[in-house]
């Protein structure tokens, strides 16, 4: 039995399992370098960061930085979301102007204006499913999924009643027009790598 399994068993036997407990255990685990770790619905997911994945993240980050200061654009920073044990480290996050951390020193999901998730094969189901639903429930105004395997991007906007009411999808090469959203700019996708 691993240390993590032992601690989860202890937590399940009496104490309530929390995100803080789970992340504390993960920090003590020998997670290979280059792996991203998230907790979605109480389940731990680890996915390797590939070159393709990182190139898209860097491209979007750079495009956002033309308009927004560094302190508002985050990558792989833990933010807790509503629902059962949801601690996500989104690929790219844009925080609202004047965003402040909570008493635990973490950014609040209510301060998130835009999220991009770049699909990894092993965790694609989370990005298209429970994470999309969680972002909508949290009221994140703009959620962009970039899928290098299909060469498409999916834009979700207008969150209400726990779901997004606008869903637009195009191939790489077509710009993502965010001018009528809180983001207020156009993202170019013609240099996004595939596969």
Long-range contacts (C-beta under 8 A, 24 or more apart in sequence): 2-29, 3-28, 3-29, 4-29, 4-44, 17-42, 17-85, 18-85, 19-80, 19-85, 19-86, 19-87, 20-104, 22-85, 22-87, 23-78, 23-87, 36-76, 36-89, 37-89, 38-87, 38-88, 38-89, 38-123, 38-126, 39-85, 39-86, 39-87, 39-88, 40-86, 40-88, 40-126, 40-130, 40-131, 41-83, 41-84, 41-85, 41-86, 41-130, 42-84, 42-85, 45-122, 45-123, 45-126, 47-120, 47-122, 47-123, 48-120, 50-120, 51-193, 52-148, 52-193, 52-194, 52-195, 53-91, 53-118, 53-120, 53-148, 55-192, 55-193, 56-91, 56-118, 56-146, 56-148, 56-192, 56-193, 57-91, 57-92, 57-116, 57-118, 59-191, 59-192, 60-91, 60-92, 60-116, 60-144, 60-146, 60-187, 61-92, 63-185, 63-187, 63-188, 64-92, 64-94, 64-114, 64-183, 64-185, 66-185, 67-184, 67-185, 68-94, 71-95, 72-96, 72-97, 72-99, 74-107, 77-107, 78-106, 79-106, 79-107, 79-108, 79-109, 79-112, 80-106, 80-109, 81-109, 81-134, 81-135, 81-137, 81-138, 82-109, 82-134, 82-137, 82-138, 83-130, 83-134, 83-137, 86-130, 86-134, 88-131, 88-134, 90-115, 90-116, 90-117, 91-116, 91-117, 91-118, 92-116, 94-183, 109-138, 109-140, 110-138, 110-139, 112-138, 112-140, 113-140, 113-141, 113-142, 113-182, 113-183, 114-140, 114-141, 114-142, 114-143, 114-144, 114-178, 114-181, 114-182, 114-183, 115-140, 115-142, 115-143, 115-144, 116-143, 116-144, 116-145, 116-146, 117-143, 117-144, 117-145, 117-146, 118-146, 118-147, 118-148, 119-145, 119-146, 119-147, 119-148, 119-149, 121-149, 124-149, 128-154, 132-156, 132-164, 133-162, 133-163, 135-159, 136-160, 136-162, 136-163, 136-164, 137-162, 141-181, 141-182, 142-178, 142-181, 142-182, 142-183, 144-176, 144-187, 146-189, 146-192, 148-192, 148-193, 148-194, 148-195, 149-194, 149-195, 151-192, 151-194, 153-189, 153-192, 157-181
